[in-house]
Amino acid sequence: MSKPEPKPWIAQIHAYVPGTSTSAGGKRLVKLSANENPLGSSPAALAALAERHVAADYPDPDARALRQAIAEVHGLDPALIVCGTGSGELLHCAVQALAGPGDEVLMSRYSFSLYPLLARKVGATPVFAAPEGYGASVDNLLAAVSERTKVVLLDNPNNPVGSFLPPAEVARLHAGLPPDVLLVVDEAYGEYVDPAFQSAAFQLAAAHENVLVSRTFSKAYGLASERIGWVTGPAHLVDLVNRLRGAFNVSASGQKAALAALSDQAFVAASRAHNTRERARLAEAIAMLGNHGISACPSEANFLLVHFAGAVTAEQALAALADAGYAVRHLPSQGLPCALRITIGTTAAVSDVIATLRRLCGEAA
Ligand SMILES: *Cc1c(COP(=O)(O)O)cnc(C)c1O
């Protein structure tokens, strides 16, 4: 009465909770909590960022050069690409375009923590399909579709699990959806998967009227700070996202950095190779701690979801890793109180994580 009151669905929303970078005591930690690239950014991108530009001028509102370059790298039509302030902005636009109060936005039980917020922001209800293991189950997603379902959000690979649905499973999910339900395939970690699988979702989106695919420069491209993502799909969906996105939503420095980063595919390949090697090393070390109740979900992304079911608890591991100088992601708010999501860091960081977990198990044994 005496002050502005938010819409009821807005009142339920909390702000997005990012990965931490300090310990409980305020000590600065190396972040293994936000899935950033431990190799940093491409030198070409850093050089582009160091170039002078006219900060007083608005950027290209349509990111034309960047969209052209993305199209060339992926064999896409630049007219069917929209760039955003991170892919998060574009996911929001897609949900906003198709869902509102009374509607449902469907996702797997363990998905990107932003997804339920996106549903609630537009007044829709997030609906969680039961997982298989911890990853997405096509059968359970399809069984959870109702008349109210407007959008299905699939992060593939998934965050926080790291699980990956192969192209045939994504196609089966799509084939089982009513044609008026939008399937968004969020490939934030797409560059980390087997290159043989990397264009399947683009082909699905090109062949149907109800599929959007999102990508980002925040992960393998190492440009999270610049906030650049993009989506592609059929013209009518791309047009909706384009109408809803912010004007001038990608900064001039972001456009330049992304353009330069695209030209340095060797950096992306090196990032993938580092990740594949170090993820396998961490997974192998964790498998050896199985008799201490510690296990990791198979991952195709740049992190591992590590479960603590024995004498060593997730809280103890979180504290010990902080003592060793590392911030990892504890996920009780996502229904995973006994798990930590650990980003694959530098070789030294992975060695430190392994040593810390081994020491904890030695102490607990
Ligand atoms: C990190 C991440 C993104 C990327 O968000 P940006 O806004 O592009 O930085 C998108 N989806 C998932 C599942 C992620 O984990």
Ligand as a Chemical Component Dictionary entry (heavy atoms), coordinates in Angstrom:
data_LIG
# 
_chem_comp.id                   LIG 
_chem_comp.type                 NON-POLYMER 
_chem_comp.pdbx_formal_charge   0 
_chem_comp.three_letter_code    LIG 
# 
loop_
_chem_comp_atom.comp_id 
_chem_comp_atom.atom_id 
_chem_comp_atom.alt_atom_id 
_chem_comp_atom.type_symbol 
_chem_comp_atom.charge 
_chem_comp_atom.model_Cartn_x 
_chem_comp_atom.model_Cartn_y 
_chem_comp_atom.model_Cartn_z 
_chem_comp_atom.pdbx_ordinal 
LIG C1 C1 C 0 27.876 -20.884 -18.100 1  
LIG C2 C2 C 0 26.591 -21.275 -18.729 2  
LIG C3 C3 C 0 25.982 -20.452 -19.682 3  
LIG C4 C4 C 0 26.668 -19.201 -20.143 4  
LIG O1 O1 O 0 26.068 -18.045 -19.739 5  
LIG P1 P1 P 0 26.580 -16.672 -20.399 6  
LIG O2 O2 O 0 25.439 -15.762 -20.094 7  
LIG O3 O3 O 0 26.738 -16.922 -21.862 8  
LIG O4 O4 O 0 27.854 -16.310 -19.735 9  
LIG C5 C5 C 0 24.798 -20.853 -20.273 10 
LIG N1 N1 N 0 24.250 -22.051 -19.966 11 
LIG C6 C6 C 0 24.821 -22.882 -19.088 12 
LIG C7 C7 C 0 24.213 -24.204 -18.825 13 
LIG C8 C8 C 0 25.987 -22.513 -18.433 14 
LIG O5 O5 O 0 26.548 -23.333 -17.534 15 
# 
loop_
_chem_comp_bond.comp_id 
_chem_comp_bond.atom_id_1 
_chem_comp_bond.atom_id_2 
_chem_comp_bond.value_order 
_chem_comp_bond.pdbx_ordinal 
LIG C1 C2 SING 1  
LIG C2 C3 SING 2  
LIG C2 C8 DOUB 3  
LIG C3 C4 SING 4  
LIG C3 C5 DOUB 5  
LIG C4 O1 SING 6  
LIG O1 P1 SING 7  
LIG P1 O2 DOUB 8  
LIG P1 O3 SING 9  
LIG P1 O4 SING 10 
LIG C5 N1 SING 11 
LIG N1 C6 DOUB 12 
LIG C6 C7 SING 13 
LIG C6 C8 SING 14 
LIG C8 O5 SING 15 
# 
